[in-house]
Amino acid sequence: MAQRPISDWEAYRVELNNRLGLDNQLIRSLGALARKDPRRVVFADADNVKILKAARIVLEEKIAYPILLGDARKIQRLMQENGIELPGVPIIDPQADELEEKRLRFGEIYFDKRKRRGVNLYEAKKAMRSRTPFGCMMVETGEADAFISGLLRNYPDTIRPALQIIGTEPGVKRVAGMYIILTRKGPLFLADTTINLNPSSEELADITLLVAREVEQFGIKPVVAMLSYSNFGTSDTPEAILVRDAVQIVKQKNPDLLVDGEIQASLAFNKEVLRDNYPFTDLLKGDVNTLIFPNLAAGNIAYHLLMGVAGFEAIGPILLGMKKPVHVLQLGSTVRQIVNMVTIAVVDAQQKCRRQEEHQQ
């Protein structure tokens, strides 16, 4: 029996699946969680072929229900030119005349949130013609469950409207950005890599607790190294003391968390040296999988080196602490990175919904 010719799309799917890291336990488990309860995910940059390919994959794999924002004619032309079919997927143009009533309603909600923070009613309504505020408002009003943007936009241009419209979870003072680095030994979680420039000890502790909670939600027990150029008091500079104080705050707020520092990055993974020289550390009780950096520069440089020089796959940046899921793609993200981010957004939406229900009970 002759084999059926493999279409370009099928060949692409095979190649993508080979590169998605499907042998990676974290990716597999997140995908399984997402498929149990797929959610509606809004794509801000739908007039991009990579977004459309990712939308088709998450739809076919039953990971999410995509909602596309942008010029419908342009999106449909791109789909036709690239052989992408998205049956039943809504395409919404925030600038369309028929959405005037919805823009007005969204604008009034936005104005009510920002009316004493420098935004007038005209500006609030006008903002709803832009995809990022419009998409964030869809999530805020319950018309969607998660928002994905950033492929063609600067990071702050997505974060700012999200914070203004959706805001942070109850009890969360500031959001943080986390990357997942997929290594042969398992995932590494890095923060803060995108948001907080020079956090105080208290802020660094809050970031650590946010990251630890996220790691636990992925079904992984966090073992956290809080990094510095100093090891357990070998330096008394303000930078080292800041991390040292943050460690103590974390331990007070979550005594069960395996966390320690301040510590150099290489030493955090060297159990032999730790055992011989610092036998008291909690980092000997597990394998370090979470790295907290003292400032944004250190974290950002580290993940770029791991990606660019070491060649590791990265997922992120994952935005932590938002009331509802908003996630920002890297400029130039690949299709597989977009699919991974959508998967995380769906799992994030499931968990946030669960926490909200528990809070209301």
Stockholm file with secondary structure:
# STOCKHOLM 1.0

chainA/1-361         MAQRPISDWEAYRVELNNRLGLDNQLIRSLGALARKDPRRVVFADADNVKILKAARIVLEEKIAYPILLGDARKIQRLMQENGIELPGVPIIDPQADELEEKRLRFGEIYFDKRKRRGVNLYEAKKAMRSRTPFGCMMVETGEADAFISGLLRNYPDTIRPALQIIGTEPGVKRVAGMYIILTRKGPLFLADTTINLNPSSEELADITLLVAREVEQFGIKPVVAMLSYSNFGTSDTPEAILVRDAVQIVKQKNPDLLVDGEIQASLAFNKEVLRDNYPFTDLLKGDVNTLIFPNLAAGNIAYHLLMGVAGFEAIGPILLGMKKPVHVLQLGSTVRQIVNMVTIAVVDAQQKCRRQEEHQQ
#=GR chainA/1-361 SS CCCCCCCHHHHHHHHHHHHTTTTCHHHHHHHHHHHHSCEEEEETTCSSHHHHHHHHHHHHTTSEEEEEESCHHHHHHHHHHTTCCCTTCCEECTTCGGGHHHHHHHHHHHHHHHTTTTCCHHHHHHHTTSHHHHHHHHHHTTSCSEEEECSSSCHHHHHHHHHHHTCBCTTCCSCEEEEEEEETTEEEEEECSSSCSSCCHHHHHHHHHHHHHHHHHTTCCCEEEEECSSSTTSCCSHHHHHHHHHHHHHHHHCTTSEEEEEECHHHHTCHHHHHHHCTTCGGGGSCCCEEECSSHHHHHHHHHHHHHTSCCEEEEEEEESBSSCEEECCTTCCHHHHHHHHHHHHHHHHHHHHHHHHHHC
#=GC SS_cons         CCCCCCCHHHHHHHHHHHHTTTTCHHHHHHHHHHHHSCEEEEETTCSSHHHHHHHHHHHHTTSEEEEEESCHHHHHHHHHHTTCCCTTCCEECTTCGGGHHHHHHHHHHHHHHHTTTTCCHHHHHHHTTSHHHHHHHHHHTTSCSEEEECSSSCHHHHHHHHHHHTCBCTTCCSCEEEEEEEETTEEEEEECSSSCSSCCHHHHHHHHHHHHHHHHHTTCCCEEEEECSSSTTSCCSHHHHHHHHHHHHHHHHCTTSEEEEEECHHHHTCHHHHHHHCTTCGGGGSCCCEEECSSHHHHHHHHHHHHHTSCCEEEEEEEESBSSCEEECCTTCCHHHHHHHHHHHHHHHHHHHHHHHHHHC
//
